[in-house]
Amino acid sequence: MKSDFLIAITQLSAEKNLPKETVIGAVEAALVSAYKKDNFAANQNIRVKINPNTGGVKVWAEKTVVEVPSDGRYEISLDEARRVKPDIQIDETIEVEATPHNAGRIAAQTAKQVILQRLHEAEHSAIFEEYAGKEGDIVTGLVHRIESRQIFIDLGRTEAILPAVEQVPNERYRVGQRLKVYLLEVVRTNRGPRVIVSRSHPDLLRRLFELEVPEVFSGLVELKSIAREAGFRSKIAVAARQDGIDPVGCCVGLRGIRIQNIVNELNGEKIDVVMWNPGASILIANALSPARVLSVDLNDREEIATVVIPDRQLSLAIGKEGQNVRLAVKLTGWRIDIKSASVAEAERVAEAELLTEIGEETVVGEEVPSETLATTESVLVPARAEEAEPSPALDTTPIPSLVSFEPQLTAEKPQLRFAEDISVSMPTKVEAKPRKKRKGTHDRTAEDGVKLKKRHRTPEIPMDDEEY
């Protein structure tokens, strides 16, 4: 019987994946509730001890020492107490063995319920402790079931929840699919631990690089910054902590095999690995890759960077729907303003002309900000054009073309008058039309009585001639 008891405890601990001591503790607590139903008082302190080697069960009850006990459940005589503890005195408490021979049916049912409850609590506590220490790591699981707004992933001992906000927009999940997810949060609830995972978190990319790139895992290559738009494109800035190491080459791998494994895990998401630099201008130029940067002008006070790009690579720098420059902003932390080379050159020339017109006193006395120059230029350019008209140098070139063009405009006016004369004569010809039609309508038949054919083509030719 005792061996069967130990076998049952061992099997139960294996099924629940719990330590044997935890299962024995749950059984002891259940036996305390069972024995109190029949053999002990409700408010009496008792303790059950199970021998893990033999499976023997002993119950220890707490009793008060008196000279003559009136209730054997609560009290014990001084002589019996001194057999257990020789130096005990009256009114002191002592624990004595009071193992009952058997327990009733109701007590056994109570013990079963307590055992199951304690095992569930122990299992939930063990799961919480296991996954609470894994927050921020990657776990692998199978898609168990799919609901409208969330996906349940089987992690082995528990189910994780992948909410809709943590899913990748262009990914399609199916039951039985194996996924690597980022363990976002573990929360203790009444129904057990609640595990929240993510597929769109930027740190998922960090953990994947740690799995695929040994230099990142060992710390020789550091991932300084990550910018990600889940499912579409990501940018990572890397730096080497040891001289002689190419951080970009380590992350890409031989023939791109390392980064290709990460791309396959993320279902084709594009990943750009750029070199980190403590200088903001160089970092911004690297972040805008694959576009080539001509110059970077930094405004430290407002953290705005003005970047000049060749005209042919302007769309490449901006990216599809602004994706490339948006990721560069997240990667660097700077607000980036992109201009083409032609626009930047035109603005520079306009600023130079404006400075010459404002005068040397304004230039020497106070430095005019670039924003003020841009607004002032739009206001002053029409004024400069009006002032330039009376100057003799500008009057020599445009005047001949204007003079030769004006007579052509005046020569067209009498042509309009002749057109009016022609339009005056039109009503007389229009009046002649209905007369012909009336005449034709009366003479629909010939003299010999033969009906003539329809004359729908005959009026078209003279009418066209008259109109033209």
TORKOL-4160 file (C-alpha; in steps of 0.2 Angstrom, whole numbers, padded with zeros to 4 digits, m for minus):
468
<pt num="1" X="0000" Y="0000" Z="0000"/>
<pt num="2" X="0014" Y="0012" Z="0005"/>
<pt num="3" X="0023" Y="0008" Z="m0011"/>
<pt num="4" X="0008" Y="0011" Z="m0022"/>
<pt num="5" X="0006" Y="0028" Z="m0013"/>
<pt num="6" X="0024" Y="0033" Z="m0018"/>
<pt num="7" X="0021" Y="0027" Z="m0036"/>
<pt num="8" X="0006" Y="0038" Z="m0037"/>
<pt num="9" X="0015" Y="0053" Z="m0030"/>
<pt num="10" X="0029" Y="0050" Z="m0042"/>
<pt num="11" X="0017" Y="0048" Z="m0057"/>
<pt num="12" X="0008" Y="0064" Z="m0052"/>
<pt num="13" X="0024" Y="0074" Z="m0051"/>
<pt num="14" X="0029" Y="0068" Z="m0068"/>
<pt num="15" X="0012" Y="0072" Z="m0076"/>
<pt num="16" X="0011" Y="0090" Z="m0069"/>
<pt num="17" X="0030" Y="0093" Z="m0072"/>
<pt num="18" X="0031" Y="0097" Z="m0053"/>
<pt num="19" X="0044" Y="0093" Z="m0040"/>
<pt num="20" X="0041" Y="0078" Z="m0029"/>
<pt num="21" X="0042" Y="0088" Z="m0014"/>
<pt num="22" X="0028" Y="0100" Z="m0020"/>
<pt num="23" X="0016" Y="0086" Z="m0023"/>
<pt num="24" X="0020" Y="0078" Z="m0006"/>
<pt num="25" X="0016" Y="0095" Z="0002"/>
<pt num="26" X="0000" Y="0096" Z="m0007"/>
<pt num="27" X="m0005" Y="0079" Z="m0001"/>
<pt num="28" X="m0001" Y="0083" Z="0017"/>
<pt num="29" X="m0011" Y="0099" Z="0016"/>
<pt num="30" X="m0026" Y="0089" Z="0009"/>
<pt num="31" X="m0024" Y="0076" Z="0023"/>
<pt num="32" X="m0025" Y="0090" Z="0036"/>
<pt num="33" X="m0042" Y="0095" Z="0029"/>
<pt num="34" X="m0048" Y="0077" Z="0028"/>
<pt num="35" X="m0043" Y="0072" Z="0046"/>
<pt num="36" X="m0051" Y="0088" Z="0053"/>
<pt num="37" X="m0068" Y="0083" Z="0047"/>
<pt num="38" X="m0069" Y="0067" Z="0058"/>
<pt num="39" X="m0056" Y="0066" Z="0071"/>
<pt num="40" X="m0051" Y="0083" Z="0076"/>
<pt num="41" X="m0059" Y="0100" Z="0081"/>
<pt num="42" X="m0061" Y="0113" Z="0067"/>
<pt num="43" X="m0050" Y="0125" Z="0076"/>
<pt num="44" X="m0037" Y="0113" Z="0082"/>
<pt num="45" X="m0019" Y="0114" Z="0075"/>
<pt num="46" X="m0013" Y="0098" Z="0067"/>
<pt num="47" X="0001" Y="0093" Z="0056"/>
<pt num="48" X="0003" Y="0079" Z="0044"/>
<pt num="49" X="0020" Y="0072" Z="0039"/>
<pt num="50" X="0023" Y="0060" Z="0025"/>
<pt num="51" X="0039" Y="0050" Z="0024"/>
<pt num="52" X="0046" Y="0051" Z="0006"/>
<pt num="53" X="0055" Y="0035" Z="0008"/>
<pt num="54" X="0042" Y="0023" Z="0015"/>
<pt num="55" X="0026" Y="0033" Z="0012"/>
<pt num="56" X="0021" Y="0032" Z="0030"/>
<pt num="57" X="0009" Y="0045" Z="0036"/>
<pt num="58" X="0009" Y="0053" Z="0054"/>
<pt num="59" X="m0002" Y="0066" Z="0061"/>
<pt num="60" X="0004" Y="0077" Z="0075"/>
<pt num="61" X="m0009" Y="0087" Z="0085"/>
<pt num="62" X="m0006" Y="0101" Z="0097"/>
<pt num="63" X="m0013" Y="0099" Z="0114"/>
<pt num="64" X="m0013" Y="0109" Z="0131"/>
<pt num="65" X="m0006" Y="0101" Z="0147"/>
<pt num="66" X="m0018" Y="0099" Z="0161"/>
<pt num="67" X="m0019" Y="0089" Z="0177"/>
<pt num="68" X="m0035" Y="0080" Z="0173"/>
<pt num="69" X="m0040" Y="0082" Z="0154"/>
<pt num="70" X="m0059" Y="0084" Z="0151"/>
<pt num="71" X="m0058" Y="0083" Z="0132"/>
<pt num="72" X="m0044" Y="0071" Z="0124"/>
<pt num="73" X="m0044" Y="0081" Z="0108"/>
<pt num="74" X="m0038" Y="0097" Z="0115"/>
<pt num="75" X="m0030" Y="0092" Z="0132"/>
<pt num="76" X="m0017" Y="0080" Z="0138"/>
<pt num="77" X="m0012" Y="0075" Z="0156"/>
<pt num="78" X="0004" Y="0080" Z="0164"/>
<pt num="79" X="0010" Y="0062" Z="0165"/>
<pt num="80" X="0008" Y="0058" Z="0147"/>
<pt num="81" X="0015" Y="0075" Z="0142"/>
<pt num="82" X="0031" Y="0072" Z="0152"/>
<pt num="83" X="0034" Y="0055" Z="0143"/>
<pt num="84" X="0036" Y="0065" Z="0127"/>
<pt num="85" X="0045" Y="0080" Z="0135"/>
<pt num="86" X="0051" Y="0078" Z="0153"/>
<pt num="87" X="0053" Y="0096" Z="0157"/>
<pt num="88" X="0035" Y="0102" Z="0152"/>
<pt num="89" X="0024" Y="0111" Z="0164"/>
<pt num="90" X="0005" Y="0114" Z="0166"/>
<pt num="91" X="m0004" Y="0125" Z="0153"/>
<pt num="92" X="0010" Y="0123" Z="0140"/>
<pt num="93" X="0006" Y="0116" Z="0123"/>
<pt num="94" X="0014" Y="0100" Z="0116"/>
<pt num="95" X="0013" Y="0091" Z="0099"/>
<pt num="96" X="0009" Y="0073" Z="0101"/>
<pt num="97" X="0006" Y="0059" Z="0088"/>
<pt num="98" X="m0013" Y="0057" Z="0085"/>
<pt num="99" X="m0014" Y="0047" Z="0069"/>
<pt num="100" X="m0031" Y="0041" Z="0066"/>
<pt num="101" X="m0034" Y="0023" Z="0059"/>
<pt num="102" X="m0045" Y="0028" Z="0044"/>
<pt num="103" X="m0054" Y="0043" Z="0037"/>
<pt num="104" X="m0072" Y="0044" Z="0031"/>
<pt num="105" X="m0079" Y="0045" Z="0013"/>
<pt num="106" X="m0083" Y="0064" Z="0015"/>
<pt num="107" X="m0065" Y="0067" Z="0021"/>
<pt num="108" X="m0058" Y="0058" Z="0007"/>
<pt num="109" X="m0068" Y="0068" Z="m0006"/>
<pt num="110" X="m0062" Y="0084" Z="0003"/>
<pt num="111" X="m0044" Y="0078" Z="0002"/>
<pt num="112" X="m0046" Y="0075" Z="m0017"/>
<pt num="113" X="m0052" Y="0092" Z="m0020"/>
<pt num="114" X="m0039" Y="0100" Z="m0010"/>
<pt num="115" X="m0025" Y="0090" Z="m0018"/>
<pt num="116" X="m0031" Y="0095" Z="m0036"/>
<pt num="117" X="m0033" Y="0113" Z="m0030"/>
<pt num="118" X="m0015" Y="0114" Z="m0023"/>
<pt num="119" X="m0008" Y="0105" Z="m0038"/>
<pt num="120" X="m0016" Y="0118" Z="m0049"/>
<pt num="121" X="m0009" Y="0132" Z="m0039"/>
<pt num="122" X="0008" Y="0124" Z="m0038"/>
<pt num="123" X="0008" Y="0122" Z="m0057"/>
<pt num="124" X="0002" Y="0140" Z="m0060"/>
<pt num="125" X="0016" Y="0146" Z="m0049"/>
<pt num="126" X="0029" Y="0136" Z="m0057"/>
<pt num="127" X="0024" Y="0142" Z="m0075"/>
<pt num="128" X="0024" Y="0160" Z="m0069"/>
<pt num="129" X="0041" Y="0158" Z="m0062"/>
<pt num="130" X="0048" Y="0149" Z="m0077"/>
<pt num="131" X="0041" Y="0162" Z="m0090"/>
<pt num="132" X="0043" Y="0177" Z="m0079"/>
<pt num="133" X="0062" Y="0175" Z="m0080"/>
<pt num="134" X="0061" Y="0173" Z="m0099"/>
<pt num="135" X="0053" Y="0190" Z="m0102"/>
<pt num="136" X="0063" Y="0199" Z="m0117"/>
<pt num="137" X="0068" Y="0182" Z="m0124"/>
<pt num="138" X="0063" Y="0172" Z="m0139"/>
<pt num="139" X="0052" Y="0157" Z="m0137"/>
<pt num="140" X="0046" Y="0144" Z="m0150"/>
<pt num="141" X="0028" Y="0138" Z="m0151"/>
<pt num="142" X="0015" Y="0130" Z="m0162"/>
<pt num="143" X="m0001" Y="0140" Z="m0167"/>
<pt num="144" X="m0015" Y="0131" Z="m0157"/>
<pt num="145" X="m0030" Y="0140" Z="m0162"/>
<pt num="146" X="m0035" Y="0156" Z="m0171"/>
<pt num="147" X="m0048" Y="0168" Z="m0166"/>
<pt num="148" X="m0054" Y="0184" Z="m0174"/>
<pt num="149" X="m0043" Y="0196" Z="m0164"/>
<pt num="150" X="m0029" Y="0185" Z="m0156"/>
<pt num="151" X="m0020" Y="0169" Z="m0159"/>
<pt num="152" X="m0016" Y="0156" Z="m0146"/>
<pt num="153" X="0001" Y="0148" Z="m0147"/>
<pt num="154" X="0006" Y="0132" Z="m0138"/>
<pt num="155" X="0022" Y="0134" Z="m0129"/>
<pt num="156" X="0022" Y="0117" Z="m0121"/>
<pt num="157" X="0017" Y="0120" Z="m0103"/>
<pt num="158" X="0005" Y="0134" Z="m0106"/>
<pt num="159" X="m0003" Y="0144" Z="m0120"/>
<pt num="160" X="0003" Y="0161" Z="m0125"/>
<pt num="161" X="m0008" Y="0175" Z="m0133"/>
<pt num="162" X="m0003" Y="0184" Z="m0148"/>
<pt num="163" X="m0014" Y="0200" Z="m0149"/>
<pt num="164" X="m0019" Y="0209" Z="m0165"/>
<pt num="165" X="m0008" Y="0224" Z="m0161"/>
<pt num="166" X="0007" Y="0213" Z="m0159"/>
<pt num="167" X="0004" Y="0204" Z="m0176"/>
<pt num="168" X="0013" Y="0208" Z="m0192"/>
<pt num="169" X="0001" Y="0215" Z="m0205"/>
<pt num="170" X="0006" Y="0205" Z="m0220"/>
<pt num="171" X="0009" Y="0189" Z="m0211"/>
<pt num="172" X="m0004" Y="0174" Z="m0212"/>
<pt num="173" X="m0005" Y="0162" Z="m0198"/>
<pt num="174" X="m0011" Y="0144" Z="m0199"/>
<pt num="175" X="m0015" Y="0130" Z="m0186"/>
<pt num="176" X="0001" Y="0120" Z="m0183"/>
<pt num="177" X="0013" Y="0133" Z="m0189"/>
<pt num="178" X="0029" Y="0134" Z="m0179"/>
<pt num="179" X="0033" Y="0152" Z="m0174"/>
<pt num="180" X="0047" Y="0161" Z="m0165"/>
<pt num="181" X="0039" Y="0175" Z="m0154"/>
<pt num="182" X="0046" Y="0188" Z="m0142"/>
<pt num="183" X="0040" Y="0185" Z="m0124"/>
<pt num="184" X="0033" Y="0202" Z="m0120"/>
<pt num="185" X="0024" Y="0201" Z="m0103"/>
<pt num="186" X="0019" Y="0188" Z="m0090"/>
<pt num="187" X="0004" Y="0192" Z="m0079"/>
<pt num="188" X="m0002" Y="0182" Z="m0064"/>
<pt num="189" X="m0022" Y="0181" Z="m0065"/>
<pt num="190" X="m0035" Y="0170" Z="m0056"/>
<pt num="191" X="m0035" Y="0158" Z="m0070"/>
<pt num="192" X="m0016" Y="0156" Z="m0070"/>
<pt num="193" X="m0002" Y="0165" Z="m0078"/>
<pt num="194" X="m0006" Y="0175" Z="m0094"/>
<pt num="195" X="0008" Y="0175" Z="m0107"/>
<pt num="196" X="0009" Y="0189" Z="m0120"/>
<pt num="197" X="0020" Y="0187" Z="m0135"/>
<pt num="198" X="0024" Y="0198" Z="m0150"/>
<pt num="199" X="0030" Y="0196" Z="m0168"/>
<pt num="200" X="0031" Y="0215" Z="m0172"/>
<pt num="201" X="0042" Y="0221" Z="m0158"/>
<pt num="202" X="0059" Y="0228" Z="m0163"/>
<pt num="203" X="0068" Y="0218" Z="m0150"/>
<pt num="204" X="0063" Y="0202" Z="m0159"/>
<pt num="205" X="0075" Y="0207" Z="m0172"/>
<pt num="206" X="0089" Y="0210" Z="m0159"/>
<pt num="207" X="0086" Y="0192" Z="m0152"/>
<pt num="208" X="0086" Y="0184" Z="m0169"/>
<pt num="209" X="0103" Y="0192" Z="m0173"/>
<pt num="210" X="0110" Y="0186" Z="m0156"/>
<pt num="211" X="0104" Y="0168" Z="m0162"/>
<pt num="212" X="0112" Y="0169" Z="m0179"/>
<pt num="213" X="0127" Y="0180" Z="m0176"/>
<pt num="214" X="0140" Y="0173" Z="m0163"/>
<pt num="215" X="0149" Y="0190" Z="m0163"/>
<pt num="216" X="0133" Y="0198" Z="m0157"/>
<pt num="217" X="0129" Y="0185" Z="m0144"/>
<pt num="218" X="0147" Y="0186" Z="m0137"/>
<pt num="219" X="0147" Y="0205" Z="m0137"/>
<pt num="220" X="0160" Y="0209" Z="m0150"/>
<pt num="221" X="0147" Y="0217" Z="m0161"/>
<pt num="222" X="0134" Y="0228" Z="m0153"/>
<pt num="223" X="0117" Y="0233" Z="m0160"/>
<pt num="224" X="0117" Y="0251" Z="m0156"/>
<pt num="225" X="0100" Y="0256" Z="m0163"/>
<pt num="226" X="0085" Y="0247" Z="m0172"/>
<pt num="227" X="0071" Y="0255" Z="m0182"/>
<pt num="228" X="0058" Y="0243" Z="m0188"/>
<pt num="229" X="0042" Y="0243" Z="m0198"/>
<pt num="230" X="0036" Y="0225" Z="m0195"/>
<pt num="231" X="0033" Y="0215" Z="m0211"/>
<pt num="232" X="0041" Y="0228" Z="m0223"/>
<pt num="233" X="0058" Y="0235" Z="m0219"/>
<pt num="234" X="0070" Y="0237" Z="m0204"/>
<pt num="235" X="0087" Y="0246" Z="m0201"/>
<pt num="236" X="0100" Y="0242" Z="m0189"/>
<pt num="237" X="0115" Y="0252" Z="m0184"/>
<pt num="238" X="0130" Y="0241" Z="m0178"/>
<pt num="239" X="0147" Y="0245" Z="m0170"/>
<pt num="240" X="0162" Y="0234" Z="m0166"/>
<pt num="241" X="0169" Y="0233" Z="m0148"/>
<pt num="242" X="0186" Y="0226" Z="m0154"/>
<pt num="243" X="0198" Y="0232" Z="m0167"/>
<pt num="244" X="0199" Y="0223" Z="m0183"/>
<pt num="245" X="0181" Y="0217" Z="m0184"/>
<pt num="246" X="0169" Y="0222" Z="m0198"/>
<pt num="247" X="0152" Y="0223" Z="m0189"/>
<pt num="248" X="0142" Y="0224" Z="m0205"/>
<pt num="249" X="0151" Y="0209" Z="m0213"/>
<pt num="250" X="0148" Y="0199" Z="m0197"/>
<pt num="251" X="0130" Y="0202" Z="m0197"/>
<pt num="252" X="0128" Y="0199" Z="m0216"/>
<pt num="253" X="0138" Y="0183" Z="m0216"/>
<pt num="254" X="0147" Y="0174" Z="m0230"/>
<pt num="255" X="0136" Y="0177" Z="m0246"/>
<pt num="256" X="0123" Y="0184" Z="m0234"/>
<pt num="257" X="0118" Y="0167" Z="m0226"/>
<pt num="258" X="0116" Y="0174" Z="m0209"/>
<pt num="259" X="0105" Y="0189" Z="m0213"/>
<pt num="260" X="0096" Y="0178" Z="m0225"/>
<pt num="261" X="0091" Y="0166" Z="m0211"/>
<pt num="262" X="0083" Y="0181" Z="m0202"/>
<pt num="263" X="0074" Y="0187" Z="m0217"/>
<pt num="264" X="0067" Y="0170" Z="m0220"/>
<pt num="265" X="0061" Y="0169" Z="m0202"/>
<pt num="266" X="0052" Y="0186" Z="m0204"/>
<pt num="267" X="0044" Y="0181" Z="m0220"/>
<pt num="268" X="0054" Y="0192" Z="m0232"/>
<pt num="269" X="0056" Y="0208" Z="m0222"/>
<pt num="270" X="0070" Y="0218" Z="m0229"/>
<pt num="271" X="0084" Y="0222" Z="m0217"/>
<pt num="272" X="0097" Y="0236" Z="m0219"/>
<pt num="273" X="0113" Y="0235" Z="m0209"/>
<pt num="274" X="0123" Y="0251" Z="m0207"/>
<pt num="275" X="0138" Y="0257" Z="m0198"/>
<pt num="276" X="0136" Y="0266" Z="m0182"/>
<pt num="277" X="0146" Y="0282" Z="m0180"/>
<pt num="278" X="0146" Y="0294" Z="m0165"/>
<pt num="279" X="0146" Y="0309" Z="m0177"/>
<pt num="280" X="0128" Y="0313" Z="m0181"/>
<pt num="281" X="0131" Y="0319" Z="m0199"/>
<pt num="282" X="0140" Y="0303" Z="m0203"/>
<pt num="283" X="0127" Y="0292" Z="m0195"/>
<pt num="284" X="0113" Y="0301" Z="m0204"/>
<pt num="285" X="0122" Y="0299" Z="m0221"/>
<pt num="286" X="0124" Y="0280" Z="m0217"/>
<pt num="287" X="0106" Y="0278" Z="m0211"/>
<pt num="288" X="0100" Y="0285" Z="m0228"/>
<pt num="289" X="0108" Y="0271" Z="m0238"/>
<pt num="290" X="0107" Y="0265" Z="m0251"/>
<pt num="291" X="0106" Y="0283" Z="m0257"/>
<pt num="292" X="0122" Y="0294" Z="m0258"/>
<pt num="293" X="0123" Y="0309" Z="m0248"/>
<pt num="294" X="0132" Y="0325" Z="m0254"/>
<pt num="295" X="0131" Y="0335" Z="m0238"/>
<pt num="296" X="0123" Y="0336" Z="m0221"/>
<pt num="297" X="0119" Y="0352" Z="m0212"/>
<pt num="298" X="0115" Y="0350" Z="m0193"/>
<pt num="299" X="0104" Y="0362" Z="m0182"/>
<pt num="300" X="0108" Y="0356" Z="m0165"/>
<pt num="301" X="0096" Y="0367" Z="m0156"/>
<pt num="302" X="0081" Y="0360" Z="m0165"/>
<pt num="303" X="0089" Y="0343" Z="m0169"/>
<pt num="304" X="0085" Y="0345" Z="m0188"/>
<pt num="305" X="0097" Y="0339" Z="m0201"/>
<pt num="306" X="0096" Y="0346" Z="m0219"/>
<pt num="307" X="0103" Y="0333" Z="m0231"/>
<pt num="308" X="0107" Y="0336" Z="m0249"/>
<pt num="309" X="0105" Y="0321" Z="m0261"/>
<pt num="310" X="0109" Y="0320" Z="m0280"/>
<pt num="311" X="0093" Y="0323" Z="m0291"/>
<pt num="312" X="0093" Y="0306" Z="m0298"/>
<pt num="313" X="0093" Y="0298" Z="m0280"/>
<pt num="314" X="0080" Y="0309" Z="m0272"/>
<pt num="315" X="0067" Y="0296" Z="m0273"/>
<pt num="316" X="0079" Y="0282" Z="m0267"/>
<pt num="317" X="0083" Y="0292" Z="m0252"/>
<pt num="318" X="0065" Y="0295" Z="m0248"/>
<pt num="319" X="0059" Y="0278" Z="m0251"/>
<pt num="320" X="0042" Y="0270" Z="m0255"/>
<pt num="321" X="0029" Y="0281" Z="m0246"/>
<pt num="322" X="0043" Y="0289" Z="m0237"/>
<pt num="323" X="0049" Y="0273" Z="m0228"/>
<pt num="324" X="0068" Y="0275" Z="m0230"/>
<pt num="325" X="0068" Y="0292" Z="m0223"/>
<pt num="326" X="0056" Y="0288" Z="m0209"/>
<pt num="327" X="0067" Y="0273" Z="m0203"/>
<pt num="328" X="0082" Y="0284" Z="m0204"/>
<pt num="329" X="0073" Y="0296" Z="m0192"/>
<pt num="330" X="0069" Y="0282" Z="m0180"/>
<pt num="331" X="0087" Y="0276" Z="m0181"/>
<pt num="332" X="0096" Y="0292" Z="m0178"/>
<pt num="333" X="0084" Y="0302" Z="m0168"/>
<pt num="334" X="0086" Y="0317" Z="m0179"/>
<pt num="335" X="0073" Y="0326" Z="m0189"/>
<pt num="336" X="0079" Y="0324" Z="m0207"/>
<pt num="337" X="0074" Y="0337" Z="m0221"/>
<pt num="338" X="0079" Y="0330" Z="m0238"/>
<pt num="339" X="0083" Y="0342" Z="m0253"/>
<pt num="340" X="0089" Y="0338" Z="m0271"/>
<pt num="341" X="0106" Y="0346" Z="m0276"/>
<pt num="342" X="0097" Y="0357" Z="m0289"/>
<pt num="343" X="0085" Y="0364" Z="m0276"/>
<pt num="344" X="0099" Y="0367" Z="m0263"/>
<pt num="345" X="0110" Y="0376" Z="m0276"/>
<pt num="346" X="0095" Y="0387" Z="m0281"/>
<pt num="347" X="0092" Y="0392" Z="m0263"/>
<pt num="348" X="0111" Y="0395" Z="m0260"/>
<pt num="349" X="0111" Y="0407" Z="m0275"/>
<pt num="350" X="0095" Y="0416" Z="m0270"/>
<pt num="351" X="0102" Y="0418" Z="m0252"/>
<pt num="352" X="0118" Y="0425" Z="m0259"/>
<pt num="353" X="0108" Y="0438" Z="m0270"/>
<pt num="354" X="0098" Y="0442" Z="m0255"/>
<pt num="355" X="0113" Y="0446" Z="m0245"/>
<pt num="356" X="0120" Y="0457" Z="m0257"/>
<pt num="357" X="0104" Y="0467" Z="m0258"/>
<pt num="358" X="0102" Y="0468" Z="m0240"/>
<pt num="359" X="0119" Y="0476" Z="m0238"/>
<pt num="360" X="0135" Y="0473" Z="m0229"/>
<pt num="361" X="0128" Y="0482" Z="m0213"/>
<pt num="362" X="0115" Y="0468" Z="m0211"/>
<pt num="363" X="0127" Y="0454" Z="m0214"/>
<pt num="364" X="0140" Y="0461" Z="m0202"/>
<pt num="365" X="0129" Y="0467" Z="m0189"/>
<pt num="366" X="0117" Y="0452" Z="m0187"/>
<pt num="367" X="0117" Y="0435" Z="m0195"/>
<pt num="368" X="0101" Y="0431" Z="m0204"/>
<pt num="369" X="0094" Y="0414" Z="m0201"/>
<pt num="370" X="0091" Y="0403" Z="m0216"/>
<pt num="371" X="0072" Y="0402" Z="m0213"/>
<pt num="372" X="0071" Y="0421" Z="m0213"/>
<pt num="373" X="0081" Y="0421" Z="m0229"/>
<pt num="374" X="0068" Y="0409" Z="m0237"/>
<pt num="375" X="0053" Y="0419" Z="m0232"/>
<pt num="376" X="0062" Y="0436" Z="m0237"/>
<pt num="377" X="0067" Y="0429" Z="m0254"/>
<pt num="378" X="0049" Y="0425" Z="m0258"/>
<pt num="379" X="0043" Y="0443" Z="m0254"/>
<pt num="380" X="0058" Y="0452" Z="m0262"/>
<pt num="381" X="0059" Y="0443" Z="m0279"/>
<pt num="382" X="0044" Y="0452" Z="m0287"/>
<pt num="383" X="0051" Y="0469" Z="m0280"/>
<pt num="384" X="0067" Y="0466" Z="m0289"/>
<pt num="385" X="0059" Y="0462" Z="m0305"/>
<pt num="386" X="0049" Y="0479" Z="m0305"/>
<pt num="387" X="0065" Y="0489" Z="m0301"/>
<pt num="388" X="0074" Y="0480" Z="m0315"/>
<pt num="389" X="0062" Y="0486" Z="m0329"/>
<pt num="390" X="0067" Y="0504" Z="m0330"/>
<pt num="391" X="0086" Y="0500" Z="m0330"/>
<pt num="392" X="0094" Y="0503" Z="m0347"/>
<pt num="393" X="0103" Y="0487" Z="m0347"/>
<pt num="394" X="0088" Y="0477" Z="m0346"/>
<pt num="395" X="0078" Y="0487" Z="m0358"/>
<pt num="396" X="0089" Y="0484" Z="m0373"/>
<pt num="397" X="0085" Y="0465" Z="m0375"/>
<pt num="398" X="0066" Y="0463" Z="m0372"/>
<pt num="399" X="0060" Y="0479" Z="m0381"/>
<pt num="400" X="0062" Y="0474" Z="m0399"/>
<pt num="401" X="0052" Y="0457" Z="m0397"/>
<pt num="402" X="0038" Y="0467" Z="m0388"/>
<pt num="403" X="0038" Y="0480" Z="m0402"/>
<pt num="404" X="0037" Y="0467" Z="m0416"/>
<pt num="405" X="0024" Y="0458" Z="m0407"/>
<pt num="406" X="0012" Y="0472" Z="m0404"/>
<pt num="407" X="0007" Y="0476" Z="m0422"/>
<pt num="408" X="0002" Y="0458" Z="m0425"/>
<pt num="409" X="m0010" Y="0460" Z="m0411"/>
<pt num="410" X="m0017" Y="0476" Z="m0419"/>
<pt num="411" X="m0018" Y="0468" Z="m0436"/>
<pt num="412" X="m0030" Y="0454" Z="m0430"/>
<pt num="413" X="m0043" Y="0467" Z="m0425"/>
<pt num="414" X="m0049" Y="0471" Z="m0443"/>
<pt num="415" X="m0050" Y="0453" Z="m0447"/>
<pt num="416" X="m0063" Y="0451" Z="m0433"/>
<pt num="417" X="m0073" Y="0465" Z="m0441"/>
<pt num="418" X="m0073" Y="0456" Z="m0458"/>
<pt num="419" X="m0080" Y="0441" Z="m0449"/>
<pt num="420" X="m0094" Y="0451" Z="m0442"/>
<pt num="421" X="m0098" Y="0457" Z="m0460"/>
<pt num="422" X="m0099" Y="0439" Z="m0465"/>
<pt num="423" X="m0110" Y="0435" Z="m0451"/>
<pt num="424" X="m0122" Y="0449" Z="m0456"/>
<pt num="425" X="m0125" Y="0441" Z="m0473"/>
<pt num="426" X="m0129" Y="0424" Z="m0465"/>
<pt num="427" X="m0147" Y="0427" Z="m0461"/>
<pt num="428" X="m0151" Y="0431" Z="m0479"/>
<pt num="429" X="m0145" Y="0414" Z="m0485"/>
<pt num="430" X="m0153" Y="0406" Z="m0470"/>
<pt num="431" X="m0170" Y="0413" Z="m0475"/>
<pt num="432" X="m0168" Y="0406" Z="m0493"/>
<pt num="433" X="m0166" Y="0388" Z="m0485"/>
<pt num="434" X="m0183" Y="0386" Z="m0479"/>
<pt num="435" X="m0190" Y="0393" Z="m0495"/>
<pt num="436" X="m0182" Y="0379" Z="m0505"/>
<pt num="437" X="m0187" Y="0366" Z="m0492"/>
<pt num="438" X="m0205" Y="0372" Z="m0493"/>
<pt num="439" X="m0205" Y="0372" Z="m0512"/>
<pt num="440" X="m0198" Y="0354" Z="m0511"/>
<pt num="441" X="m0211" Y="0349" Z="m0499"/>
<pt num="442" X="m0225" Y="0354" Z="m0510"/>
<pt num="443" X="m0218" Y="0345" Z="m0525"/>
<pt num="444" X="m0216" Y="0328" Z="m0518"/>
<pt num="445" X="m0223" Y="0319" Z="m0534"/>
<pt num="446" X="m0218" Y="0320" Z="m0552"/>
<pt num="447" X="m0230" Y="0325" Z="m0566"/>
<pt num="448" X="m0232" Y="0307" Z="m0572"/>
<pt num="449" X="m0238" Y="0302" Z="m0554"/>
<pt num="450" X="m0223" Y="0293" Z="m0549"/>
<pt num="451" X="m0218" Y="0296" Z="m0531"/>
<pt num="452" X="m0200" Y="0303" Z="m0529"/>
<pt num="453" X="m0187" Y="0297" Z="m0517"/>
<pt num="454" X="m0183" Y="0305" Z="m0501"/>
<pt num="455" X="m0172" Y="0320" Z="m0503"/>
<pt num="456" X="m0162" Y="0318" Z="m0487"/>
<pt num="457" X="m0145" Y="0320" Z="m0497"/>
<pt num="458" X="m0149" Y="0334" Z="m0508"/>
<pt num="459" X="m0150" Y="0348" Z="m0495"/>
<pt num="460" X="m0133" Y="0343" Z="m0487"/>
<pt num="461" X="m0122" Y="0348" Z="m0502"/>
<pt num="462" X="m0129" Y="0366" Z="m0504"/>
<pt num="463" X="m0130" Y="0369" Z="m0485"/>
<pt num="464" X="m0112" Y="0364" Z="m0483"/>
<pt num="465" X="m0106" Y="0376" Z="m0497"/>
<pt num="466" X="m0116" Y="0390" Z="m0490"/>
<pt num="467" X="m0109" Y="0388" Z="m0473"/>
<pt num="468" X="m0091" Y="0387" Z="m0479"/>
